């Protein structure tokens, strides 16, 4: 899809999502749409690291949890407010990503995957065992509703506006980044890093920046989602979230910005449909992931691109 065609459609979709609380009074529908917006942002951040840079990072789950806990602790322990908590979640995750990214990005891709998975598991252990800070399995309940401009966002419909505005800003930023020269450089690094080095470009700063930006956005998304739930506990670091983000990226098409956005909106309703069984939900997600890898290895966007190329070749015969 060309930029000229995509932007008007994106604007119409954004306005349609923004009008949702006026179109329905169902808290269930609004709640599902709210989750879709946050999950799509987190998946788009993963797409920046995995789809554009070629780094499969399970650390996104750890950043998601750090963001949630940072936002909650900012309000409940350190006397801040929701807005400060979300900003601090992004800043802290960026710093953590720079600290851990500098050494692990120097390893090969297989070691990178294992290192990021270890980091995510470590964050989950800290959330469970550092009881004096996180309250362990008891979690941090009763998070207060955010306030701004004299409005208390104390209902699903009201909080939806926060999630919508956050998604529009973050997705707009990621689109600008991915379609810029920086985004094209990241794709070049993914496709042929030695050739990029031969052109006099050092891949390390680009990869580290993408890793830190993805971490910051994922952490902020986790902070927003935490206040939607009004509680956070170690289950916030359940691998289900990482699996959801990864499925969205793979089915949408790793490296395709619009494919991931559309897949995120479409697939985020699926967890709600599958809530009748937590056990089977994970199994079904796994089946979807495996099936997508076999049927559409490059995702929906890649499959459509291949069909378009096949039609062009057929027309030239």
C-alpha positions, 0 to 999 in steps of 0.5 A: 500500500502506497503512502498516499493511499494509506494515510487517508485510510489511517485517518478515517480509521483513527477518527472511527476509533475515536468516535467509538464511545459515541457509537456504543454504550457497551463497556465490553465493546469499548474495553475490547477496543481499548485493549486492541489499541494498547496491544497494537502499540506494543506490537508495533514497537516489537515490529520496530525491533523484530520486523525492521531490525531483524532482532527477535526480542523477548525482552519486550515482555520485561519492558511491558512489566517494568512499565506497568510497575513503574507507573503503578509505583510512581502513583502508589509509593512515590506520590506522583500521578498517572501522567508522570508514571507513564513518562517515567515508565518510558524513560526507565525502560529506555535506560534499561534497554541501553544498559542491557542492549549494549552488551547483548547486541554484540552477540549473535542473533541466537544468543540475543534471543536467549539473553532477552528471554532470560531478561524477561524471566528475571523481571518476572522473578523480581516482580514476584519475589521483591515483596517490599517493593512490588508486594509480590503475589498480592500485587498493587490494587486500587490504582486511582483513576487519572485526572486531567483538565478537571476530568476524572477518567474513572470509567471505561469510556472515559479512559478509552480516550487516553488509550486512543490518544496514546495509540494515535501519538505512538503509532504516528511516531513509529510510522514517521520513524519507520518510513524515514531514512532511519527506518530504511537503514534498519531494514538494510541492516536486517537484510545485509549487515556486512554490506551496510558496514561496507558503506561506512555505516555502523549498525550498532547505534541504529540497533541500540536506538531501535531497541531503546525506542521499542522498550520505551514505547512498550513500557509506556503501553504497559503503564497505560494498560495497568491503569486500565486494569486498576491493579498489577501483579506478577501475572502482568508478566504472563507470557500470554502478552508476549505471545499476543504481540508476536502473533500480531507481528507475524500474522501482520507481516514482520517489517510491514507497518500497516500490516501489523497495525491492521492485524493488531486491531483484528486479532486483539478481539480474539483473546476475549473470545477465548476467555472461556478457557485460559488453558486452551487460549494459549494452545489456540494462540500457538496453533495460530502462530504455527499455522501462520508460519507455514501458510504465510511465512512473511505474514498477510502483508508479505502474502499480498505483496507476493500475489501482486508481484505474481500478477505483475510477472504474469502481465509481462509475459 
